[in-house]
Amino acid sequence: YWRRLLSLSLSLSVCIAAEFDPYRVLGVSRSASQGEIKKAYKQLVKEWHPDKNKNPEAEDMFIKVTKSYEILSNEEKRANYDRYGQTDENQQYGQAQQSFRHFHESFYFDESFFHFPFKGSRDFADNKYLLNYNQYINEVVPDSFRRPYLIKITSDLCFSCIHIEPIWKETVQEMEILGVGIGVVDVGFERRLANHLGAHRTPSILGVVNGKITFFHYAVVREHLRQFVEDLLPQRLVEKVTDRNYLEFLNNWHEYNKPHVLLFDQVATVPLLYKLTAFAYKDYVQFGYVDQGLTETANLLKKYNINTYAPTMLAFKENADSPADIIQSKVMKKQIIDEFISNNKFLLVPRLVNQKLFDELCPVKQFHRRRKYCVLLITGEEEVFAVGKKAFLSFASGNTKEVLRFAYVNQRQQQPLCDILLKDRDGPLPQVTGKKDVVILERRNAAGKVLYKPVMGGWNGSEEDKHLLTEQLDILQKDPSVLNYDAMLPELNNELASVSMFLIQWLYAAYDYLTQIGDEILHNNWREMMPLLSLIFSALFILFGTVIIQAFSDSSEDKQSKPKAKEAAKSEDGSPGSANTSSRPPKKNFVEVTELTDITYTSNLVKLRPGHINVVLVLTDSSKNILLSKFAKEVYSFTGSLTLHFSFLNVDKHSEWMDALLEFAQDVMRIDNDEDDAGHKVDYTGYVLALNGHKKYFCLFKPVYTGEDLDSKPSEESGAAAASRSRIGPREEQQGARKPVPRARSTSTLQIHHKLDRLGLWMERLMEGTLPRYYIPAWPGLEKITANK
């Protein structure tokens, strides 16, 4: 009997080897080298990759190619195949030939013997869904807040896992098209992840939504798995809309600060694809569903002229009478819906309620891309400002240029932001007239730096205001330099993080958890219930702990309010104090400037590391204090870069070095050379050099006197004197700016002070790499031509 069984197993092994020949799959001979095998594998992978090859057999062929290379690239597996015809699927038969005892063990413990074609309990197609612990924590859990995940727990020694494979494969194909995430955990390799998930038997199927784990307890049928995925989603994602409530649904855009999307279809239940879309975009859009088969929706279909022969999707923004966008298709695919929702994520004029919305609506300017300007209305919630907001919305609806984004902000809720943007306004605007401010701004970096310009005269929605704003926007398109103010904006207050909103969100979350407790108790043992119970008690503890802490913090703030008021009164009387800045500066709160001398010349220029640039300010003994203070202010926003260094050069000591260096920039220095020929020595004061020591080139900044009055920019007054290695901080500059400036100041001092007015724009061009470069054969030696003084 055993001999017949042994011969049967060996014949089956030979049949399998004949069906799957890795040499024939890769198209190489049995004597092929590793280089030939690798070359053939790369060509076949490119040819049969499922994403590029639409042939129905591409996926199976891709798997065979990968499996063949896995065998032939490993010398041990290749030798076993050449000797016994073994692959991973029939490896036990070679062992059976050597040892009857080994065959006897594999007969009873390897379930692949009973299920042809001997592929084991895990389908090879599952390999692309395999998860490890780090992937689950870093990728699956964060992504589960945007889409649900369906995860299968399996192992190689699982008899029952084979029976659910066909149903699992069909479900995966359906769910993946709808946008559901898929995962497979092999207990034999990822025991840590299986324990973390609470999966203690195989096979198991579980779902993950919002970081919460839910086990599937019913018969593995395709319909049950589909219903399980649908039950994972939170309640109230999609609201049923009829003739009775459609106006209430569409007109609450002001309360939610979101657009609304309506789907019209003839099925009684909301399609799963639409629920998944609502879950993915729940932070941006409110979703509603209209059943076309109900008599209660007849007026709604007539009002918006809906074609009942195909599903229709309408997007509404501030106007409930007319949809902002419409799409109709007999087959609503995920790609079509995602593109439609992405194009209608924001209102025409949304309210800035947090920093996340500000970042998405008004993105930071990216180099080599088109600029984005944000037109911001600073207003209030009082009824007197309603007319101005309505007129601003009307103005925004008529200006649909991609380069412009419109928004408004509640001044009381975002007071720190408004204080900075309105500090340069010409006098306060009376609230009784309903006149508020409009600011045009452009974000320059993620740290909060913006260029902006308040629109003169304020805004109340009159035709004159619209004409003035249109004129300013037209000028901005032609000349971006009209944004002549710069500031560091603080992070916006999160208006959605109030105590009431916090309690409402937790109540909704608690309701979703409690609705599943009954099911968990009925089907789970207590060991599997521990993650859910731990999560519920942790949520309750955090909820009550937050309320108690806030209660104590409110009382402590009331006690400290009086001392703070006294301190504020003292500062108003003129007592010294530090300036209050709500901006977010770079990592350094000072600008480190090193003097370029014959000692520091080699390390700061000649042997400067590749990719690093030394920005050098040229000054004299008389202009040192004034120019260093102005230089620190202009380059302060660039101190976060690790490749920039800042120095200054005293031209009274090293004028010959400047003459030798600028011989290689004759085109730029032509005018100055003409003046030099006329008997006037070139004044290098205020020049700035960007020196790349490794590539031997420099960029040149020549001072431009703008003629601006000192009173317009009091913060630009000179600060403390810098030593040979100076640290000039923004606090010192502000304290220096508070000192009264004498009226009798010479014209030469004014000109020196304003020589660096355009340095900030020049630095931006330096970072973009758009400045002209002047290459030199070698750096002139500073110690050889330094004049003794």
Secondary structure, DSSP 8 states (H G I E B T S, - for coil): -HHHHHHHHHHHHHHHHHH--HHHHHT--TT--HHHHHHHHHHHHHHH-TTT---TTHHHHHHHHHHHHHHHTSHHHHHHHHHH---TTSHHHHHHHH-HHHHHHHHHH-GGGTSTT---SS-GGGGGGB--HHHIIIIIHHHTTTS-EEEEEE-TT-TGGGTTHHHHHHHHHHHHHHT-EEEEEETTT-HHHHHHHT--SSSEEEEEETTEEEE--S---HHHHHHHHHHHS-TTSEEE--TTTHHHHHTTHHHHTS-EEEEEESSSS--HHHHHHHHHTTTT-EEEEEETTSGGGHHHHHHTT--TTS-EEEEESS-SSS-SEEEE-SS--HHHHHHHHHTTSS-SS-B--SHHHHHHHS----TTS---EEEEEEE-SSGGGHHHHHHHHHHHHT---TTEEEEEEETTTTHHHHHHHTTTSSS---GGGT-BEEEEEEE--TTSEEEEEE-TT-BSS-HHHHHHHHHHHHHHHH-GGG--EEEE------GGGSHHHHHHHHHHHHHHHHTTHHHHHHH--HHHHHHHHHHHHHHHHHHHHHHHHHHHHHHHHHHHHHHHHHHHHHHHHT--------S---S-SSEEEEE--TTTHIIIIIT--TT-EEEEEEE-TTTHHHHHHHHHHHHGGGTT-TTEEEEEEEHHHHHHHHHHHGGG-TTTTHHHHHHHHTT-----TT-EEEEETTTTEEEEE--------GGG-GGGS------SEEEE-HHHHHHHHHS---S---HHHHHHHTTTTTHHHHHHHHHHT-S--EE-SS---HHHH----
